[in-house]
Amino acid sequence: MIGAGAAAVHGVTHPKRISNLLIVAAMIVLVVPVALVAVPVSLVLAMGASGFGGGGGACGGSAPSVEAGRNVDGYGPEQLKIAATIISVGQQMSVPPHGQTLALMVAMGESGLRNLDHGDAVDNTTIGVFQQGASYGTPAQRMDPGTAAAAFYTRMLHVPDWQTLAPTLVAHTVQINADPNHYAPFWTSAEHVLVALTGASAGTCQVPPDARAAALVLVGAIQAKKLNFLEPRYQQQVINMADGTATRDCTIDPHVLQLIVVAVQTFQQVGVSDLNRRCTGMTPGAGTKSAHWKGKAVDFYAINRQSLTGADALSVQLIHVLDPYAPRGSSAGQSDCRARAHMSLGVLANITSDFPDTCNHQHIQVP
């Protein structure tokens, strides 16, 4: 949590009157998209129809399903049902596909995706699909694949740099097994199972490499009405970033565009209310000291056509979805809204601070 002085810099000393009125208006019309600004056809063609996720979103894939008689890399229907449970828990916890694959790898390496009621010759006290010891809970909890998976993910998310370390080393840190390379041979099969059950992969949701590439994806999302803006001026900023005509005062930080891409790939619909205020001349809140003035912030006012408050389940899910892809040192707004609702953000890797803000959107900013 940042201090009061820093909070003022982030835009909490004055109400965001204009943005608030716009957000209220958007809610009245049930988040109807604004009229689309003309977009060069070449940009959409360059982006391609598959540039962003549909349905459940490319980042997380669809809900896992197991067909009767299905076999993937030697794992049969009963084992795949356990895999589906592990994946489902990961999706519910907003763990990206890489983390879900890591959990599957561990379950394969520990039990062969079987819910064992015993351990091995080295330690016969561990049980369950993850072969967890007493520190993970009661025998009943450890023998429940869903509960065991949640416990594994919780510890995995506490491992520093788990997204970039070798998967087997992350697993070794959590499991505290003898051989740190024990799990490596199971990674490929874990990837195959994830793809087979959800359509996602550990490499899914790779963000576009630069600002223009990300903006191109967002242009396609605008055309598909997956991405809506409260103001055409903010939508135009994205379009100009895509066609290379953005002026210096109207540029948007590449990380901000990439995070919007991740949101669009993950959710059915995304509503954005604020981007670069220097470009529009808007100075609510912290004015020119706001991260918005530098093009380093985005305000999400709706997800899946539901308004955000910063303290609702979708706001928290959005933060967790974006966290693995945000640069370390990023921040989230609405800390006071969550405090009043007694809601915690839990464990985050890259969004390292939060601060007060108005409770009608979810603010995200990058360093």
SULLINTA-V29981 format. One record per residue. RES is the residue in one letter. SS is DSSP state (2 for helix, 1 for strand, 0 for the rest). OMEGA is omega as a letter, one per 30 degrees, with the letter a starting at -180 (* if undefined). D_LAST is the distance of its C-alpha to the last C-alpha in Angstrom with 2 decimals. Layout:
# SULLINTA-V29981
RES|SS|OMEGA|D_LAST ; RES|SS|OMEGA|D_LAST
This chain:
# SULLINTA-V29981
M|0|l|15.54 ; I|0|a|14.13 ; G|0|a|16.85 ; A|2|l|18.54 ; G|2|l|17.31 ; A|2|l|13.62 ; A|2|l|14.77 ; A|2|l|16.36 ; V|2|a|13.29 ; H|0|l|11.98 ; G|0|l|15.27 ; V|0|a|18.03 ; T|0|l|20.61 ; H|0|l|22.20 ; P|0|l|23.14 ; K|0|a|21.77 ; R|2|a|25.39 ; I|2|l|25.25 ; S|2|a|22.80 ; N|2|l|24.83 ; L|2|l|28.04 ; L|2|a|26.81 ; I|2|l|25.72 ; V|2|l|29.11 ; A|2|l|30.84 ; A|2|l|29.16 ; M|2|a|30.30 ; I|2|a|33.79 ; V|0|l|34.11 ; L|0|l|32.75 ; V|0|l|29.65 ; V|0|a|31.73 ; P|0|l|29.79 ; V|0|l|29.81 ; A|0|a|31.98 ; L|0|l|30.53 ; V|0|a|29.96 ; A|0|a|32.00 ; V|0|l|30.21 ; P|0|a|31.73 ; V|2|a|33.63 ; S|2|a|32.65 ; L|2|a|29.00 ; V|2|l|30.09 ; L|2|l|32.55 ; A|2|a|30.03 ; M|2|l|27.76 ; G|0|a|30.75 ; A|0|a|31.77 ; S|0|a|30.08 ; G|0|l|26.57 ; F|0|a|25.42 ; G|0|l|26.82 ; G|0|l|29.77 ; G|0|a|31.38 ; G|0|l|29.41 ; G|0|a|26.68 ; A|0|a|26.34 ; C|0|a|23.60 ; G|0|a|26.01 ; G|0|l|29.35 ; S|0|l|32.25 ; A|0|a|33.85 ; P|0|l|35.79 ; S|0|a|39.49 ; V|0|l|42.34 ; E|0|l|45.39 ; A|0|l|48.78 ; G|0|a|49.79 ; R|0|l|46.38 ; N|0|l|45.83 ; V|1|l|42.72 ; D|0|l|43.08 ; G|0|l|45.93 ; Y|1|a|44.27 ; G|0|a|46.57 ; P|2|a|46.22 ; E|2|l|46.16 ; Q|2|l|43.49 ; L|2|l|41.43 ; K|2|l|41.73 ; I|2|l|40.09 ; A|2|l|37.37 ; A|2|l|36.92 ; T|2|l|36.53 ; I|2|l|33.84 ; I|2|a|31.94 ; S|2|l|32.45 ; V|2|l|31.08 ; G|2|l|27.96 ; Q|2|l|27.53 ; Q|2|l|28.12 ; M|0|a|25.43 ; S|0|l|22.94 ; V|0|a|23.03 ; P|0|a|22.37 ; P|2|l|25.39 ; H|2|l|24.47 ; G|2|l|24.81 ; Q|2|l|27.97 ; T|2|l|29.45 ; L|2|l|28.80 ; A|2|l|30.67 ; L|2|l|33.50 ; M|2|a|33.75 ; V|2|a|34.24 ; A|2|l|36.77 ; M|2|a|38.66 ; G|2|a|38.70 ; E|2|a|39.82 ; S|2|a|42.33 ; G|0|a|42.62 ; L|0|l|41.15 ; R|0|a|44.09 ; N|0|a|44.14 ; L|0|l|46.23 ; D|0|l|47.98 ; H|0|l|48.28 ; G|0|a|46.48 ; D|0|a|47.61 ; A|0|a|49.92 ; V|0|a|47.24 ; D|0|a|46.14 ; N|0|l|48.21 ; T|0|l|46.37 ; T|0|a|43.34 ; I|1|l|43.69 ; G|0|a|42.13 ; V|0|l|40.23 ; F|0|a|37.58 ; Q|0|a|40.28 ; Q|1|l|38.64 ; G|0|a|40.27 ; A|2|a|41.15 ; S|2|l|37.72 ; Y|2|l|36.52 ; G|0|a|39.06 ; T|0|l|42.63 ; P|2|a|44.53 ; A|2|l|44.36 ; Q|2|a|40.57 ; R|2|l|40.29 ; M|0|l|42.87 ; D|0|a|40.97 ; P|2|a|38.77 ; G|2|l|36.31 ; T|2|l|35.92 ; A|2|l|35.78 ; A|2|l|33.06 ; A|2|l|30.90 ; A|2|l|31.48 ; F|2|a|30.52 ; Y|2|a|27.25 ; T|2|l|26.37 ; R|2|l|26.93 ; M|2|a|25.29 ; L|0|l|21.96 ; H|0|a|22.10 ; V|0|a|22.44 ; P|0|l|19.40 ; D|0|a|18.15 ; W|0|a|20.94 ; Q|0|a|19.54 ; T|0|l|19.87 ; L|0|l|22.84 ; A|0|a|26.33 ; P|2|a|27.46 ; T|2|l|30.62 ; L|2|l|28.82 ; V|2|l|26.74 ; A|2|l|30.08 ; H|2|l|31.79 ; T|2|a|29.34 ; V|2|a|30.00 ; Q|2|a|33.69 ; I|0|l|34.57 ; N|0|a|37.20 ; A|0|a|39.26 ; D|0|a|38.13 ; P|0|l|34.39 ; N|0|a|35.35 ; H|0|a|37.57 ; Y|0|a|35.36 ; A|2|a|34.49 ; P|2|a|37.65 ; F|2|a|36.78 ; W|2|a|33.42 ; T|2|l|35.09 ; S|2|l|37.33 ; A|2|l|34.47 ; E|2|a|32.77 ; H|2|a|36.13 ; V|2|a|36.62 ; L|2|l|33.26 ; V|2|a|33.97 ; A|2|a|37.55 ; L|2|a|36.80 ; T|2|a|33.73 ; G|0|l|33.22 ; A|0|l|29.71 ; S|0|a|28.89 ; A|0|a|26.55 ; G|0|l|24.98 ; T|0|a|24.82 ; C|0|l|21.64 ; Q|0|a|20.43 ; V|0|l|17.77 ; P|0|a|18.78 ; P|0|a|17.90 ; D|0|a|16.40 ; A|2|a|15.67 ; R|2|l|19.38 ; A|2|l|20.54 ; A|2|l|18.29 ; A|2|l|19.53 ; L|2|l|23.04 ; V|2|a|22.83 ; L|2|l|21.75 ; V|2|l|24.69 ; G|2|l|26.97 ; A|2|l|25.61 ; I|2|a|26.29 ; Q|2|l|29.78 ; A|0|l|30.38 ; K|0|l|29.35 ; K|0|a|26.87 ; L|1|a|24.06 ; N|1|l|24.92 ; F|1|l|23.46 ; L|0|a|24.65 ; E|0|l|24.85 ; P|2|a|26.05 ; R|2|l|23.83 ; Y|2|l|20.64 ; Q|2|a|22.56 ; Q|2|l|23.60 ; Q|2|l|20.08 ; V|2|a|19.80 ; I|2|l|23.31 ; N|2|l|22.72 ; M|2|a|19.78 ; A|2|a|22.31 ; D|2|l|25.17 ; G|0|a|23.40 ; T|0|a|24.34 ; A|0|l|21.04 ; T|0|a|21.07 ; R|2|a|18.41 ; D|2|a|17.76 ; C|2|l|17.68 ; T|0|l|15.33 ; I|0|a|12.83 ; D|0|a|9.78 ; P|2|a|11.50 ; H|2|l|9.33 ; V|2|l|10.18 ; L|2|l|13.72 ; Q|2|l|13.97 ; L|2|l|13.19 ; I|2|l|15.82 ; V|2|l|18.10 ; V|2|l|17.92 ; A|2|a|18.81 ; V|2|l|21.61 ; Q|2|a|22.90 ; T|2|a|23.07 ; F|0|a|24.58 ; Q|0|a|27.62 ; Q|0|a|26.08 ; V|1|l|22.70 ; G|1|a|22.46 ; V|1|a|19.57 ; S|1|a|20.00 ; D|1|l|17.10 ; L|0|a|14.84 ; N|0|a|14.67 ; R|2|l|16.63 ; R|2|a|17.11 ; C|2|a|19.18 ; T|2|a|21.25 ; G|0|l|21.50 ; M|0|a|20.69 ; T|0|l|19.68 ; P|0|l|20.09 ; G|0|a|18.43 ; A|0|l|16.18 ; G|2|a|17.32 ; T|2|l|15.68 ; K|2|a|13.14 ; S|0|l|11.77 ; A|2|l|8.58 ; H|2|a|11.53 ; W|2|a|12.93 ; K|2|a|10.32 ; G|0|a|10.76 ; K|0|a|7.32 ; A|1|l|9.23 ; V|1|l|12.52 ; D|1|l|15.37 ; F|1|l|17.90 ; Y|1|a|21.26 ; A|1|l|23.47 ; I|1|a|23.87 ; N|0|l|27.31 ; R|0|l|28.57 ; Q|1|a|27.95 ; S|1|a|26.04 ; L|0|l|23.07 ; T|0|a|22.96 ; G|0|a|20.02 ; A|0|l|22.82 ; D|0|a|24.81 ; A|2|a|25.13 ; L|2|l|23.55 ; S|2|a|20.33 ; V|2|l|20.12 ; Q|2|l|21.15 ; L|2|l|18.49 ; I|2|a|15.73 ; H|2|l|17.56 ; V|2|a|18.08 ; L|2|a|14.47 ; D|2|a|13.31 ; P|0|a|14.91 ; Y|0|l|13.25 ; A|0|l|9.60 ; P|0|a|7.42 ; R|0|a|7.91 ; G|0|l|6.00 ; S|1|a|5.58 ; S|1|l|7.96 ; A|1|l|11.33 ; G|0|l|13.67 ; Q|0|l|17.42 ; S|2|a|17.87 ; D|2|l|21.05 ; C|2|l|22.40 ; R|2|l|22.24 ; A|2|l|23.73 ; R|2|l|26.62 ; A|0|a|27.20 ; H|0|a|27.13 ; M|0|a|24.67 ; S|0|l|22.36 ; L|0|a|19.40 ; G|0|a|20.88 ; V|0|l|19.35 ; L|0|a|15.84 ; A|0|a|14.37 ; N|0|l|10.64 ; I|1|a|10.00 ; T|1|l|10.60 ; S|1|l|11.03 ; D|1|a|12.67 ; F|0|a|14.19 ; P|0|l|17.24 ; D|0|a|17.64 ; T|0|a|20.68 ; C|0|l|22.29 ; N|0|l|22.87 ; H|0|l|19.81 ; Q|1|a|16.82 ; H|1|l|13.43 ; I|1|l|10.37 ; Q|1|a|6.85 ; V|0|a|3.83 ; P|0|*|0.00
